[in-house]
Amino acid sequence: MIPIILSGGSGSRLWPLSRRSSPKQFLALHTPNTLFQETVLRLKNLKLSKPIVVCNEGHRFTVANNIQDIGCKAQQIILEPIGRNTAPAIAVAALSALEKDADSILLVLPADHQIENEEALAQAYKTARELAEKDYLVTFGVKPTEAHTGYGYIKLGQELNPGANEITSFIEKPIKEKAEEFFNDGGYLWNSGMFCFKAARYISELEQYQPELLKYAKEAVNSSKEDFDFTRLDQAVFEKCENISIDYAVMEHTQKGCVVSIDAQWSDIGSWDAVWAVSNKDVHNNVQKGDVIEEDTKDSFLYSPDKLLVTLGVENLVIINLPDVVLVADKSKVQNIKTIVERLKSEKRSEVIHHTSVDRPWGCYDLLYKDSSTEVKHITIKPKGKIALQQHKHRSEHWVVVKGSAKVVKDDETLFLEENDSIEIPMNVNHSLENTGDENLEIFEIRTGSYIGEDDVVRVGG
């Protein structure tokens, strides 16, 4: 069984931690690992093969770093040049899997779910595989624990075998009254967005119900290019694929669809109240993450990783304290945070797009200060990581080593810097920076010049 991890979606309901450049699957919300890493480790624990990952091109370094940091490997990382929902994403993954194994069975998993009971999960996967081998297209339905309005529902049909049923219908996120009706009825499951089927069977279903989508997916795969550890899909072709989910494209039409029930303490962690619900709480029912002091505070989620957050005499709040944003919200209202995100988008606010911390293939950087002509960053370079040889036309850079050992190339010079050493890199000078040690290299970089944008880079030697 080949796992397919879909790392798409913006997770805007978890703003301001989740942003377009770093959506919720790359957040560590419940454990020290990100949700993406938890998904990869779950597969390893269940002794499944290395996954094929389908992700947004802009998240490629984050995905690669996430996998590397937990000592795992991907079979393939496929880059979507533009988001086109789950049906095209699974199509390109299925086509890639068929190139490796004509009889491959796929286990399709979103990268942003929290699952506690791995034993129940393993049994559900086993049941799903048996059905997939009989040419069924299997989706997983979660036994509801409440009348939730944030999930879609699946109405159960005739039982196929214990824990598996035919599908009567898919239902979009319901209003409260309908959700209560479904919950009390007992014949409905939450739609988890996880699937299991033969790759060839999915492709044949697309041939029948979505032939144009399949045509462009095939063309995008056939014209893809290998770029180091990544497979880049052809944008001009892939963007012709319809932006459609697998439910609408295939599952609502197929004659071979079924659902396997799963009771594994599942959550898609789609809002801050859901994060609060699955997190460990103190005696006052508060979740504290970071540097927090609370007094006379109840039922709240308090997050402040880099500076002191103090609360007094409040309850039922979500407080997210970040370098560039502070969110204070009533916990019962956080489902509506998308309205704030849409407002930020309309005002073209950068806070909806990226954090002050940015991943790179060699490590990451944190933006500490910026104005029109000056920028200060804290740069972390992983062991053996290297910033490639380059120069800048409009800015100079001053580096101060605060931890580790650095190898610096500056035109024809090669210099080795230790802690407290510094160096000036003028404009139009070829330079590179490399971590020669076994621990992270940390430097402060001060940029000054008439233009300090990230695109003021001339690569030297390709």
Disulfide bonds with the S-S distance in Angstrom:
none
